[in-house]
Amino acid sequence: MSEFESQYDDEIDLFELFQTLWSGKWWILLFTIISGGGSAWVSLQLPNIYIVEAKIAAVGDGDASQMSQLVAQYGGLASLAGVSLPSSGSGSETGLLLEIMKSRAFVGDFIESNGLGPRLFAVESFDPLTQAERYNAAIYDPTNRLWTREVEAPQIKEPSRQELYKAFSERLVISENKTSPVVTVSFEHPSPVLGYEIVTGLVTALDDYARARDKARSQQSIAYLEEKLRQTRLVEVEKVLYQMIESQTKTLMLAEVNPDYAFQVVDPAVIPELKAKPKRSLIVVISVLVGGMVGILFVLIRAAVRNRVNRGS
């Protein structure tokens, strides 16, 4: 009998719950409308963000590997003859170059050499029809080319290299694939044109950096090896030195003639036609659900407080 009464009470409670929610349906609807309308307005104020990406892969470094083998095989013999062979280095060359791409010095020089500061820092929207970038007038005046933002010391109106680097690095994403040598370089910004210019320019600048660095290293190594060649009379050591000079000459030649020296572009960047975010419809749907749940919670708390007051009286 008690079990039946308990089940009956539960049914009464569920019915009372439904009655409570139904009596407060206008409150629930009000919260839902306010939440949905507010989120729709806020989402419309958010700028469109475009993501530009390119896929690159490191070019094989066979000559460096050959150089390492020569040093390992004949380094002891050369040392006995009084010749110290130059080291070819170790570790992941690709990983090192990717870290250089993200470094403050490299990014700062890239932004400065391409004059990207105003567009990176002050562009807030993009018109896909006219292909025009819209600047935030409170930050930068493109007509007079003047920084107009209000800042407090020690900052100045024109952003420092540190500020520009922070704004740049927050939008740059470099992803390495664990199962393949492909590396994805992506950049997000309200202007897809700027994103395209940055991704393509960044890959080219990194390739040029690796090319210039290896050319300088090869020229220095060749000069060093030729000097040691004039100082030794051992046939075996001379043979090794000639092989190393040949290896460095190949590196120098590749740096001169190969357009894709350090990285090969597997999938080049393109200017995206569609925005990547914000997902305005998703924002509105989630806000409507949250608003409805808040409305339900408000009605239940309001009913509970009213019942307690009535019991107390």
Buried (B, 14 or more C-beta within 10 A) or exposed (E): EEEEEEEEEEEEEEEEEEEBBEEBEEBBEBBBBBBBBEBBEBBEEEBBBBBBBBBBBBBEBEBBEBBBEBBEEBBEBBEEBEBEBBEBEEEEBBEEBBEBBBEBEBBBBBBEEBEBBBBBBBBBEBEBEEEEBBBBEEBBBBEEEEBBBEEEEEEEEBBEBEBBBBBBEEBBEBEEEEEEBBBBBBBBBBBBBBBBBBBBBBBEBBBEBBBEBBBEBBBEBBEBBEEBBEEBEBEEBBEBBEBBBBBBBBBBEBBEEEEEBBBBBBEEBEBBEEBBBBEBEEBBEBBBEBBBBBBBEBBBEBBEEEEEEEEEE
